[in-house]
Amino acid sequence: MRIALDDSRYYFNRHESWLAFNRRVLEEALDETNPLLERVKFLAITASNLDEFVEVRLSGLLQQVEHGYRETGPDGLSPEEQLGRISGELHSFVADQYDCWNRALLPALAKEGIRVPPVSSLDRPARDAMDLYYMRQVDPLLTPVTIDPSHPFPHVINKALCVAFCLRPRRRPATTYLGVVTVPRKLPRVVRVPSRTERFDYIFLHDLIEAHTRNLYKGFQVVSSGAFRATRNSNLYLHEEESRSLLESVDSLLHNRRKGDIVRLEIEADAAAEIVEPLAEQFVLRPWQVFKTPGPVNLSRLFSLADQTPRPDLKFPPFVPKTLSFSSKVANLYEQIHQGDVLLHHPYDSYQPVVSFIEAGARDPAVLSIKQTLYRTSEDSPIVRALMEAAQSKEVAVVVELKARFDEASNIRWARSLEEAGVQVFHGVVGLKTHCKLALLTRQDSDGEIRRYAHLGTGNYNPNTARFYTDLSLLTCDPDTTSAVHAVFNYLTARSEQRNYHPLLVSPVDLARSCVQLIDRETANARRRRPARIIAKVNALLDQPVIEALYRASRAGVEIDLIVRGACALRPGIKGLSHRIRVRSIIGRFLEHSRIFYFENGGEPEVYLGSADWMPRNLYERVEVMFPLRVPALRDRVTEMLQTYLKDTAKSRWLQSSGKYVRAFKADPSRSSRNGHRFSVQSFFIEESPAVVGSNVEFESLISAA
């Protein structure tokens, strides 16, 4: 039977699929098997996720509709049709968020002695303490504005929390005005109330401000008030070919981002129409762009509540990553890598070896040069400081991606600091984001040979996020691999493009084509009745050519398991098309971030790791790297890792052909337990993840020896 693989019925809409992902995160906030304060964090994560979706994805759709863009995606939906479908889902999701907060989390917190009471219900000592806090810390930072012909509406910063007031002058009670106060960003949004008891009481800062309106608007009667927050379009538009300095251009656009069109208004549900309507008119919003919240505006503030509460019994048990040990026969880290590739599985294996790989290179006089890519890193990055130190004695080149969304300002600061320290700073290839995770050291070893040592990873060079992102790191001095990494750096700094970068696959040069070829090879093997199998773990699957290749493979007889954390446009379980494809999503304590690709290859398996998801932006608009595991023991370890992921029944959801996700223990009851308990792959790795290499000598001793 002939099937048109590009039929829109075989593709989910990417935005609807992403919203389904955020619902899976919300399920974790409702899951009573998670510790209570971790459930609060999951709810805060859904709010943070939704902010980015509105700022970027929703904003992009609104712009396409405004500009008359009618081209459809694989799902056959125009931008206007997509907007019509997701606008209702957004309101439904927000309602479910607040239902989770009001009906599930607030009562559960109260049972544990953690309350968020109204300011008016505080007892006298607590109220006096909060009044003092307001007068000393809050009031000096407030600038109340009353809107009239001489006081225009103030500029509202993107996502800044504000309070609006309906005001009536006491001398002219027939007239009403709108007042606006911006809640100071420097102050904590959730304030702990001093108490002599073991109870934990918190109030939201905007509630405290509303309770003191008499100090802000003397001479007015406050008819009503309501906290609100406006979200602006945060896309950056940059014509790099016309830019004299990419750094200066991005810096300027960051300033303009604060002035982007407002695309969403969140406001307390009990705010009066005299407040809501003028705000919606001021921001030029349609009714569906106004979200009335039956609870605190901006639920991402709940991170603070969870972090401030010293109740370890209501949080995940402390987790200490495993420190690697190496052979007693090696003198330093580089000798260990020279003996064999090292594979690290974060956060179960400590990220410190990656940091130390750069720090040791900065101090080691035998290291002649260092090259590094930086996409996202921490504000206090030890890696960047090591690169600055290294520049005092050796050649250091760093490719800093200035357009890493929402990290632009941090990357600009680091780029300028690196340049001042003597580092050669580059910003990659015009028109492409640099998303690959590469570091390359050139060293003259004790035998007199000059060798290259490389780190290739699936995650960012950020020690902070490495504590809760699952990623993989490879440390190697394999000549073919390090030579290819060197060539990629030449591409990034000199636009010196090669036809291929074997053994690496590099986008936009050959990564997309190679992925389809690897899938098609499994298809050919299945038709020849040779062993054929695909397992892929990615954050998102949206690229139509890749999906079509997977459909072809399924039809030919290839068994395919996909672990897709977020958005997935592929529709599994369609008879005659995708009935051999199973799609899982795992949402748990750690953010599943690693990209892993397994191909059976006729009985000679190949395993690749990489920085790219199967998305158009990764395959065609970024510089990405996918690299093979060439050491059989490491390849076997990652293969076993993938098999372990497929066993998860605790945090895994299976995507149905309808688009719904079903818990694994409901989708396949026969595999729902292990010794009577649901199996959690993340808990398994915490408890049983093995060290990679040898024993005897602690890793840290090798760093000092270097």
C-alpha positions as CSV (number, residue, x, y, z in Angstrom):
1,M,0.0,0.0,0.0
2,R,1.4,3.4,-1.0
3,I,1.4,5.9,1.8
4,A,2.2,9.6,1.4
5,L,4.8,10.2,4.1
6,D,4.2,14.0,4.0
7,D,0.5,13.7,4.8
8,S,-0.3,16.2,7.4
9,R,-2.4,13.6,9.3
10,Y,0.9,11.9,10.3
11,Y,2.4,14.9,12.2
12,F,1.5,16.5,15.5
13,N,1.7,20.3,15.8
14,R,5.0,21.3,17.4
15,H,3.4,23.9,19.7
16,E,0.6,21.6,20.9
17,S,3.2,18.9,21.5
18,W,5.3,21.3,23.6
19,L,2.3,22.2,25.7
20,A,1.7,18.5,26.2
21,F,5.2,18.3,27.5
22,N,4.6,21.1,30.0
23,R,1.5,19.2,31.2
24,R,3.7,16.2,31.9
25,V,5.8,18.5,34.1
26,L,2.6,19.7,35.8
27,E,1.7,16.0,36.5
28,E,4.9,15.8,38.6
29,A,3.6,18.7,40.7
30,L,0.4,16.7,41.3
31,D,2.2,13.4,41.9
32,E,2.1,12.7,45.7
33,T,5.0,10.3,45.4
34,N,7.2,13.3,44.9
35,P,8.4,15.2,48.0
36,L,6.0,18.1,48.7
37,L,8.5,21.0,48.2
38,E,9.8,19.3,45.0
39,R,6.2,19.4,43.8
40,V,6.1,23.1,44.5
41,K,9.3,23.4,42.3
42,F,7.7,21.4,39.5
43,L,4.8,23.9,39.5
44,A,7.3,26.8,39.4
45,I,9.1,25.0,36.4
46,T,5.8,24.9,34.5
47,A,5.4,28.7,34.9
48,S,9.0,29.3,33.9
49,N,8.6,27.1,30.8
50,L,5.4,28.8,29.9
51,D,7.1,32.2,30.1
52,E,9.6,31.2,27.5
53,F,7.0,29.7,25.3
54,V,5.0,32.9,25.3
55,E,8.0,35.1,24.8
56,V,9.3,33.2,21.8
57,R,6.9,30.7,20.3
58,L,3.6,32.5,20.8
59,S,5.2,35.8,19.9
60,G,6.5,34.2,16.7
61,L,3.0,33.0,15.7
62,L,1.5,36.4,16.4
63,Q,4.1,38.1,14.2
64,Q,3.5,35.6,11.4
65,V,-0.2,36.2,11.5
66,E,0.4,40.0,11.6
67,H,2.6,39.8,8.5
68,G,0.2,37.7,6.6
69,Y,2.4,34.6,6.6
70,R,0.2,31.6,5.4
71,E,2.7,28.8,4.8
72,T,1.9,25.6,6.7
73,G,4.2,23.2,8.5
74,P,4.2,19.4,8.3
75,D,0.9,19.3,10.3
76,G,-0.9,21.4,7.6
77,L,-1.8,24.2,9.9
78,S,-1.3,27.9,9.1
79,P,0.0,30.2,11.8
80,E,-3.5,31.6,12.3
81,E,-5.0,28.1,12.7
82,Q,-2.2,27.2,15.1
83,L,-2.9,30.4,17.1
84,G,-6.6,29.6,17.3
85,R,-5.9,26.1,18.6
86,I,-3.3,26.9,21.2
87,S,-4.9,30.0,22.7
88,G,-7.6,27.9,24.3
89,E,-5.1,25.3,25.5
90,L,-3.1,28.0,27.1
91,H,-6.0,29.2,29.2
92,S,-6.9,25.6,30.1
93,F,-3.3,25.0,31.2
94,V,-3.2,28.1,33.4
95,A,-6.4,27.1,35.0
96,D,-4.9,23.7,35.8
97,Q,-1.8,25.3,37.2
98,Y,-3.8,27.4,39.7
99,D,-6.0,24.4,40.5
100,C,-2.8,22.5,41.4
101,W,-1.7,25.4,43.6
102,N,-5.0,26.1,45.4
103,R,-6.5,22.7,45.7
104,A,-3.4,20.4,46.0
105,L,-0.3,22.2,47.1
106,L,-1.6,24.9,49.5
107,P,-3.6,22.5,51.7
108,A,-0.7,20.0,51.7
109,L,1.7,22.8,52.7
110,A,-0.6,24.0,55.5
111,K,-0.7,20.5,56.9
112,E,3.1,20.7,57.2
113,G,3.0,24.0,58.9
114,I,4.0,26.0,55.8
115,R,1.4,28.7,55.1
116,V,0.9,31.7,52.7
117,P,-1.6,33.7,54.7
118,P,-3.1,37.1,53.7
119,V,-1.2,40.1,55.3
120,S,-4.4,41.0,57.1
121,S,-4.5,37.7,59.0
122,L,-1.1,38.0,60.5
123,D,-1.0,38.4,64.3
124,R,0.2,41.6,65.8
125,P,3.9,40.8,66.2
126,A,4.2,39.4,62.7
127,R,2.2,42.4,61.3
128,D,4.5,44.8,63.1
129,A,7.6,43.0,61.7
130,M,6.2,43.2,58.2
131,D,5.3,46.9,58.6
132,L,8.9,47.6,59.7
133,Y,10.2,45.6,56.7
134,Y,8.0,47.5,54.4
135,M,9.1,50.9,55.7
136,R,12.8,50.1,55.7
137,Q,13.3,47.9,52.7
138,V,10.3,48.3,50.3
139,D,8.9,51.8,50.5
140,P,12.2,53.6,49.6
141,L,12.3,51.6,46.3
142,L,8.8,52.3,45.2
143,T,7.7,54.9,42.6
144,P,3.9,55.2,42.5
145,V,2.5,56.7,39.3
146,T,-1.0,58.1,38.8
147,I,-1.9,58.1,35.1
148,D,-3.2,61.5,33.9
149,P,-2.3,63.9,31.0
150,S,1.0,65.0,32.7
151,H,1.9,61.5,33.9
152,P,1.8,59.0,31.0
153,F,1.6,55.3,31.5
154,P,5.0,54.1,32.7
155,H,7.2,51.7,30.7
156,V,6.5,48.2,32.0
157,I,9.6,46.0,31.9
158,N,9.2,42.5,30.4
159,K,7.8,40.2,33.1
160,A,8.1,42.7,35.8
161,L,5.6,42.3,38.6
162,C,3.4,45.4,39.0
163,V,0.4,46.5,41.0
164,A,-2.4,48.5,39.5
165,F,-4.9,50.6,41.6
166,C,-8.2,52.2,40.8
167,L,-8.1,55.5,42.5
168,R,-10.7,58.1,43.4
169,P,-9.6,61.6,44.6
170,R,-11.2,62.5,47.9
171,R,-11.8,66.0,46.7
172,R,-13.4,64.9,43.4
173,P,-15.0,61.5,44.1
174,A,-16.7,61.4,40.7
175,T,-13.4,60.9,38.9
176,T,-11.3,57.8,38.9
177,Y,-7.6,57.3,37.9
178,L,-5.4,54.3,37.3
179,G,-2.3,54.0,39.5
180,V,0.7,51.7,38.8
181,V,3.5,50.6,41.0
182,T,6.4,48.4,39.8
183,V,7.4,45.8,42.4
184,P,11.2,46.3,43.0
185,R,13.1,43.5,41.2
186,K,15.9,43.6,43.8
187,L,13.7,42.4,46.6
188,P,12.6,38.8,47.2
189,R,9.1,38.1,45.8
190,V,8.3,35.8,48.7
191,V,9.1,37.1,52.2
192,R,9.4,34.9,55.2
193,V,7.4,36.2,58.2
194,P,9.4,36.1,61.5
195,S,7.9,33.7,63.9
196,R,8.8,32.2,67.3
197,T,7.0,29.0,66.4
198,E,8.1,26.1,64.2
199,R,5.6,27.2,61.6
200,F,6.8,28.7,58.3
201,D,4.7,31.7,57.1
202,Y,5.3,33.5,53.9
203,I,3.7,36.5,52.2
204,F,4.0,37.7,48.6
205,L,5.8,41.0,48.3
206,H,3.0,42.5,46.1
207,D,0.5,41.7,48.9
208,L,2.6,43.7,51.3
209,I,2.6,46.6,48.9
210,E,-1.2,46.5,48.5
211,A,-1.6,46.4,52.3
212,H,0.3,49.8,52.5
213,T,-1.5,51.7,49.7
214,R,-2.4,54.4,52.2
215,N,1.3,55.4,52.2
216,L,1.5,55.4,48.4
217,Y,-1.6,57.3,47.4
218,K,-2.4,59.8,50.1
219,G,-5.4,62.0,49.1
220,F,-7.0,59.1,47.2
221,Q,-9.5,56.4,48.0
222,V,-8.2,53.1,46.7
223,V,-11.3,51.5,45.1
224,S,-9.6,48.3,44.1
225,S,-6.2,46.9,43.2
226,G,-4.6,44.0,41.4
227,A,-1.2,42.6,40.7
228,F,-0.3,42.1,37.1
229,R,2.6,41.2,34.8
230,A,3.1,41.9,31.1
231,T,5.1,39.6,28.9
232,R,6.8,41.0,25.8
233,N,8.0,39.6,22.6
234,S,11.6,38.5,23.3
235,N,12.8,37.4,19.9
236,L,16.0,39.1,18.6
237,Y,16.2,40.1,15.0
238,L,19.7,40.5,13.6
239,H,21.0,40.9,10.1
240,E,24.6,39.7,10.9
241,E,25.9,40.4,7.4
242,E,25.0,44.1,7.9
243,S,26.5,44.3,11.4
244,R,29.9,45.8,11.9
245,S,30.2,44.2,15.4
246,L,28.1,41.2,16.3
247,L,28.8,41.9,20.0
248,E,27.6,45.5,19.8
249,S,24.6,44.5,17.7
250,V,23.4,41.9,20.2
251,D,24.0,44.3,23.1
252,S,21.8,46.9,21.4
253,L,19.0,44.4,20.6
254,L,19.0,43.2,24.2
255,H,18.2,46.7,25.2
256,N,15.4,46.8,22.6
257,R,14.0,43.5,23.8
258,R,12.7,45.3,26.9
259,K,10.5,47.4,24.5
260,G,9.1,44.5,22.5
261,D,5.4,44.2,21.9
262,I,3.4,42.9,24.9
263,V,1.8,39.6,24.0
264,R,0.3,38.5,27.4
265,L,-1.2,40.2,30.4
266,E,-1.5,38.2,33.6
267,I,-3.6,39.8,36.3
268,E,-5.3,38.6,39.5
269,A,-8.7,37.2,38.9
270,D,-10.4,39.5,41.4
271,A,-9.1,42.6,39.8
272,A,-11.9,45.0,38.9
273,A,-12.9,45.8,35.3
274,E,-11.8,49.4,35.9
275,I,-8.3,48.0,36.1
276,V,-8.3,45.1,33.6
277,E,-9.9,47.0,30.7
278,P,-7.5,50.1,30.7
279,L,-4.5,47.7,30.9
280,A,-5.7,45.6,28.0
281,E,-6.4,48.7,26.0
282,Q,-3.0,50.2,26.9
283,F,-1.2,47.1,25.8
284,V,-3.4,46.6,22.7
285,L,-4.4,43.0,23.6
286,R,-7.2,40.8,22.4
287,P,-9.4,39.2,25.1
288,W,-7.7,35.8,24.9
289,Q,-4.3,37.5,25.6
290,V,-5.5,38.4,29.1
291,F,-5.0,35.7,31.7
292,K,-6.9,36.1,35.0
293,T,-5.1,34.2,37.7
294,P,-7.0,32.9,40.8
295,G,-3.9,33.1,42.9
296,P,-0.4,34.8,42.9
297,V,0.7,36.2,39.5
298,N,3.9,34.5,38.3
299,L,4.0,31.1,39.9
300,S,7.7,30.8,39.1
301,R,8.1,32.8,42.4
302,L,7.4,29.6,44.2
303,F,11.0,28.5,43.6
304,S,11.9,30.9,46.4
305,L,9.3,29.4,48.8
306,A,10.7,25.9,48.3
307,D,14.3,27.0,48.6
308,Q,13.7,29.1,51.8
309,T,12.0,26.3,53.7
310,P,14.5,24.2,55.7
311,R,12.6,21.0,55.5
312,P,14.9,18.4,54.0
313,D,12.2,15.8,54.8
314,L,10.0,17.5,52.1
315,K,12.8,17.5,49.5
316,F,14.6,14.9,47.4
317,P,17.3,13.1,49.4
318,P,20.8,14.7,49.0
319,F,22.7,13.3,46.1
320,V,26.5,13.3,45.8
321,P,27.8,12.5,42.3
322,K,30.4,9.8,42.1
323,T,34.0,10.9,42.0
324,L,36.0,9.0,39.4
325,S,39.1,7.0,40.3
326,F,41.9,6.1,38.0
327,S,44.9,3.8,37.7
328,S,47.8,4.2,40.1
329,K,50.2,3.9,37.1
330,V,49.4,7.3,35.6
331,A,51.0,10.6,36.6
332,N,48.3,13.0,35.5
333,L,44.9,13.4,33.9
334,Y,46.2,13.5,30.3
335,E,48.2,10.2,30.7
336,Q,44.9,8.6,31.8
337,I,43.1,9.9,28.8
338,H,46.0,8.7,26.6
339,Q,45.5,5.2,28.0
340,G,41.9,5.2,26.9
341,D,38.8,7.3,26.4
342,V,36.9,8.4,29.5
343,L,33.1,8.6,29.5
344,L,31.1,10.5,32.1
345,H,27.4,10.3,32.8
346,H,26.2,13.5,34.5
347,P,24.9,14.2,37.1
348,Y,25.6,10.7,38.4
349,D,29.2,11.1,37.6
350,S,30.8,14.3,38.9
351,Y,31.2,17.2,36.4
352,Q,34.4,18.2,38.1
353,P,36.6,16.2,35.7
354,V,35.3,18.4,32.8
355,V,36.1,21.6,34.8
356,S,39.5,20.2,35.8
357,F,40.3,19.2,32.2
358,I,40.4,23.0,31.5
359,E,41.8,24.1,34.9
360,A,44.7,21.6,34.7
361,G,45.4,22.7,31.2
362,A,45.5,26.4,32.2
363,R,48.2,25.5,34.8
364,D,50.1,22.8,33.0
365,P,53.2,24.3,31.2
366,A,53.1,21.3,28.8
367,V,49.8,22.5,27.4
368,L,50.5,24.8,24.5
369,S,47.0,25.9,23.4
370,I,43.3,25.7,24.4
371,K,40.3,26.1,22.3
372,Q,36.7,26.1,23.6
373,T,33.1,26.8,22.6
374,L,30.8,28.5,25.1
375,Y,27.0,28.5,24.6
376,R,25.6,28.7,28.2
377,T,27.7,28.8,31.3
378,S,27.3,29.9,34.9
379,E,27.7,33.5,36.2
380,D,30.7,32.4,38.3
381,S,32.1,30.0,35.7
382,P,35.4,28.3,36.9
383,I,35.9,27.2,33.3
384,V,35.9,30.8,31.9
385,R,38.2,31.9,34.7
386,A,40.6,29.1,33.9
387,L,40.6,30.2,30.2
388,M,41.4,33.8,31.3
389,E,44.3,32.4,33.5
390,A,45.6,30.3,30.6
391,A,45.8,33.3,28.3
392,Q,48.7,34.6,30.3
393,S,51.0,31.8,29.2
394,K,49.5,30.1,26.1
395,E,47.4,30.4,23.0
396,V,43.7,30.5,24.0
397,A,40.8,30.8,21.5
398,V,37.1,30.8,22.6
399,V,34.0,30.8,20.4
400,V,31.3,32.5,22.5
401,E,27.7,32.3,21.2
402,L,26.2,35.7,21.8
403,K,22.8,34.7,20.6
404,A,22.1,31.9,23.2
405,R,18.5,32.9,24.0
406,F,18.2,34.6,27.5
407,D,21.9,34.2,28.1
408,E,23.0,36.9,25.7
409,A,23.8,39.5,28.4
410,S,25.9,37.0,30.4
411,N,27.7,35.9,27.3
412,I,28.5,39.5,26.3
413,R,30.0,40.1,29.7
414,W,32.1,37.0,29.5
415,A,33.2,37.8,25.9
416,R,34.4,41.2,27.0
417,S,36.2,39.8,30.1
418,L,37.9,37.1,28.0
419,E,39.1,39.7,25.5
420,E,40.5,41.9,28.2
421,A,42.4,38.9,29.6
422,G,44.1,38.3,26.2
423,V,41.9,35.5,24.9
424,Q,41.1,35.4,21.2
425,V,37.3,35.6,21.2
426,F,35.2,34.6,18.1
427,H,31.5,34.5,17.6
428,G,31.2,31.6,15.1
429,V,29.9,31.5,11.6
430,V,27.6,34.3,10.3
431,G,24.0,33.2,10.3
432,L,24.6,30.1,12.5
433,K,24.4,29.7,16.2
434,T,27.4,27.8,17.7
435,H,25.7,25.1,19.8
436,C,28.4,22.3,19.8
437,K,30.1,21.5,23.0
438,L,33.9,21.2,22.3
439,A,37.2,21.8,24.1
440,L,40.6,21.1,22.5
441,L,44.0,21.1,24.3
442,T,47.3,20.7,22.5
443,R,50.0,19.3,24.8
444,Q,53.6,18.3,24.5
445,D,53.7,15.0,26.5
446,S,56.6,13.6,28.4
447,D,57.6,11.4,25.5
448,G,58.1,14.5,23.4
449,E,55.1,14.0,21.2
450,I,52.6,16.8,20.6
451,R,49.1,15.4,21.1
452,R,45.6,16.9,21.1
453,Y,43.1,16.1,23.9
454,A,39.4,16.8,23.5
455,H,36.3,17.1,25.4
456,L,33.0,16.5,23.5
457,G,29.7,16.7,25.3
458,T,25.9,16.8,25.0
459,G,25.5,19.5,27.6
460,N,26.6,23.1,28.3
461,Y,29.8,24.0,30.1
462,N,27.9,24.9,33.2
463,P,28.8,23.2,36.4
464,N,25.6,24.4,38.1
465,T,23.1,23.0,35.6
466,A,25.3,19.8,35.3
467,R,24.0,19.0,38.8
468,F,20.4,18.4,37.5
469,Y,20.8,17.9,33.7
470,T,21.5,14.4,32.5
471,D,24.3,14.7,29.9
472,L,27.3,12.7,28.6
473,S,30.9,13.8,28.3
474,L,33.7,12.1,26.4
475,L,37.4,12.8,27.1
476,T,39.6,11.5,24.3
477,C,43.0,11.9,22.6
478,D,42.0,9.7,19.6
479,P,43.9,11.2,16.7
480,D,41.0,11.0,14.2
481,T,38.5,12.6,16.6
482,T,40.8,15.3,17.9
483,S,41.9,16.2,14.3
484,A,38.2,16.5,13.3
485,V,37.6,18.7,16.4
486,H,40.5,20.9,15.3
487,A,38.9,21.2,11.8
488,V,35.6,22.2,13.4
489,F,37.3,25.0,15.2
490,N,38.9,26.2,11.9
491,Y,35.3,26.2,10.5
492,L,34.2,28.4,13.4
493,T,37.0,30.9,13.4
494,A,37.9,31.0,9.7
495,R,34.9,29.6,7.9
496,S,37.2,26.9,6.6
497,E,34.6,24.4,5.6
498,Q,35.4,20.8,4.6
499,R,33.3,18.4,2.7
500,N,33.1,16.2,5.9
501,Y,34.6,16.0,9.4
502,H,34.9,12.2,9.7
503,P,34.4,10.7,12.2
504,L,32.3,13.6,13.4
505,L,29.0,14.6,11.9
506,V,28.6,18.4,11.7
507,S,25.7,20.6,11.0
508,P,24.9,22.3,8.8
509,V,27.5,20.5,6.6
510,D,26.4,16.9,6.8
511,L,24.6,16.1,10.0
512,A,21.0,16.1,8.7
513,R,21.9,14.1,5.7
514,S,24.0,11.6,7.7
515,C,21.2,11.1,10.2
516,V,18.8,10.2,7.4
517,Q,21.4,7.9,5.8
518,L,22.0,6.1,9.1
519,I,18.2,5.5,9.5
520,D,17.9,4.4,5.8
521,R,20.8,2.0,6.4
522,E,18.7,0.3,9.1
523,T,15.8,0.2,6.6
524,A,18.0,-1.5,4.0
525,N,19.2,-4.0,6.6
526,A,15.6,-4.9,7.6
527,R,14.7,-5.5,4.0
528,R,17.7,-7.9,3.7
529,R,16.6,-9.5,6.9
530,R,19.8,-8.4,8.7
531,P,19.7,-7.1,12.3
532,A,18.1,-3.7,12.3
533,R,17.2,-1.5,15.3
534,I,17.1,2.2,16.3
535,I,17.1,3.7,19.7
536,A,17.3,7.5,19.9
537,K,17.1,9.8,22.9
538,V,16.6,13.5,22.2
539,N,14.9,16.6,23.7
540,A,12.7,17.1,20.6
541,L,11.8,15.4,17.3
542,L,10.4,17.9,14.8
543,D,12.4,17.5,11.6
544,Q,10.2,16.2,8.7
545,P,13.0,14.5,6.7
546,V,14.1,12.6,9.8
547,I,10.5,11.6,10.6
548,E,9.9,10.4,7.1
549,A,13.0,8.3,7.3
550,L,11.8,6.8,10.6
551,Y,8.4,6.0,9.0
552,R,10.2,4.3,6.1
553,A,12.2,2.3,8.6
554,S,9.2,1.2,10.6
555,R,7.4,0.1,7.4
556,A,10.4,-2.0,6.4
557,G,10.5,-3.8,9.8
558,V,12.9,-1.8,11.9
559,E,11.9,-1.8,15.6
560,I,12.3,1.8,16.8
561,D,12.3,3.2,20.4
562,L,12.4,7.0,20.8
563,I,12.9,8.7,24.1
564,V,11.8,12.3,23.4
565,R,11.5,14.5,26.5
566,G,9.7,17.4,24.9
567,A,7.9,18.1,21.6
568,C,7.5,15.3,19.2
569,A,5.8,15.7,15.8
570,L,6.0,12.0,14.9
571,R,2.7,10.1,15.3
572,P,3.5,6.6,16.5
573,G,1.3,3.5,16.4
574,I,-0.3,4.0,12.9
575,K,-0.9,0.7,11.3
576,G,1.2,0.2,8.2
577,L,3.3,3.3,8.9
578,S,4.6,3.7,12.5
579,H,3.3,0.6,14.3
580,R,6.9,-0.4,15.1
581,I,7.7,3.0,16.6
582,R,7.4,3.6,20.3
583,V,7.8,7.1,21.8
584,R,8.5,7.7,25.5
585,S,8.9,10.9,27.5
586,I,10.7,10.8,30.9
587,I,10.0,13.6,33.3
588,G,11.7,13.3,36.7
589,R,14.0,14.7,39.3
590,F,16.7,15.5,36.6
591,L,16.1,17.2,33.3
592,E,16.8,14.6,30.6
593,H,19.1,16.5,28.3
594,S,21.5,13.9,26.7
595,R,21.2,13.1,23.0
596,I,22.1,9.5,22.2
597,F,21.7,7.6,19.0
598,Y,21.9,3.8,18.6
599,F,22.0,2.0,15.2
600,E,22.1,-1.8,15.1
601,N,24.0,-1.7,11.7
602,G,23.5,-5.3,10.8
603,G,25.0,-6.7,14.0
604,E,27.9,-4.2,14.3
605,P,26.2,-1.5,16.5
606,E,27.2,2.1,16.3
607,V,26.4,4.7,19.0
608,Y,26.6,8.4,18.6
609,L,26.3,11.2,21.1
610,G,25.7,14.8,20.2
611,S,24.6,18.4,20.9
612,A,21.8,18.4,18.4
613,D,18.2,17.4,18.6
614,W,16.3,16.2,15.6
615,M,14.9,19.7,14.9
616,P,15.2,22.0,11.9
617,R,17.0,24.7,13.9
618,N,19.6,22.2,15.1
619,L,20.2,20.5,11.8
620,Y,20.3,23.5,9.5
621,E,20.7,26.7,11.5
622,R,23.4,25.8,14.0
623,V,26.9,24.4,14.2
624,E,26.3,21.1,16.0
625,V,28.5,18.0,16.4
626,M,27.5,14.3,16.6
627,F,30.4,12.0,17.6
628,P,30.7,8.2,17.6
629,L,31.8,6.1,20.6
630,R,34.7,4.2,19.1
631,V,35.8,2.2,22.2
632,P,33.6,-1.0,22.4
633,A,33.4,-0.9,26.2
634,L,32.0,2.7,26.2
635,R,29.7,1.8,23.4
636,D,28.4,-1.2,25.3
637,R,27.9,1.0,28.4
638,V,25.8,3.5,26.6
639,T,23.8,0.8,24.9
640,E,23.0,-0.7,28.3
641,M,22.1,2.8,29.5
642,L,19.5,3.1,26.7
643,Q,18.1,-0.3,27.5
644,T,17.7,0.9,31.2
645,Y,15.8,4.0,30.1
646,L,13.4,1.8,28.2
647,K,12.6,-0.1,31.4
648,D,11.4,3.0,33.3
649,T,7.8,2.6,34.6
650,A,7.9,5.3,37.3
651,K,8.4,8.5,35.3
652,S,7.9,7.4,31.7
653,R,4.9,8.3,29.6
654,W,4.1,6.7,26.3
655,L,2.9,8.8,23.4
656,Q,-0.3,7.4,21.8
657,S,-1.3,7.9,18.1
658,S,-4.1,10.2,19.4
659,G,-1.5,12.6,20.8
660,K,-2.2,11.8,24.4
661,Y,0.6,10.6,26.8
662,V,-0.2,7.6,29.0
663,R,1.9,6.5,32.1
664,A,4.0,3.5,31.3
665,F,2.5,1.4,34.0
666,K,-0.9,2.0,32.4
667,A,0.2,1.7,28.8
668,D,1.9,-1.7,29.4
669,P,0.7,-3.2,32.8
670,S,2.8,-6.4,32.2
671,R,6.0,-4.3,32.7
672,S,4.6,-2.0,35.3
673,S,6.7,-3.2,38.3
674,R,10.0,-4.5,39.4
675,N,9.9,-6.6,42.5
676,G,6.5,-5.0,43.2
677,H,7.7,-1.4,42.6
678,R,7.7,0.9,39.7
679,F,11.2,1.2,38.2
680,S,12.7,4.7,38.1
681,V,15.7,4.9,35.7
682,Q,17.0,8.1,37.5
683,S,16.9,6.4,40.9
684,F,18.6,3.4,39.4
685,F,21.5,5.5,38.1
686,I,21.8,7.3,41.4
687,E,22.2,4.0,43.3
688,E,24.0,1.8,40.8
689,S,25.9,4.0,38.2
690,P,29.4,2.4,38.0
691,A,32.6,4.3,37.9
692,V,34.1,4.3,34.4
693,V,37.8,3.5,34.9
694,G,39.8,1.5,37.4
695,S,40.3,2.4,41.0
696,N,43.0,3.2,43.6
697,V,43.9,6.8,42.8
698,E,41.4,9.6,43.3
699,F,40.8,11.9,40.3
700,E,41.6,15.1,42.2
701,S,45.2,13.9,42.9
702,L,45.7,13.7,39.1
703,I,44.7,17.3,38.7
704,S,47.3,18.5,41.1
705,A,49.9,16.3,39.4
706,A,49.1,18.0,36.1
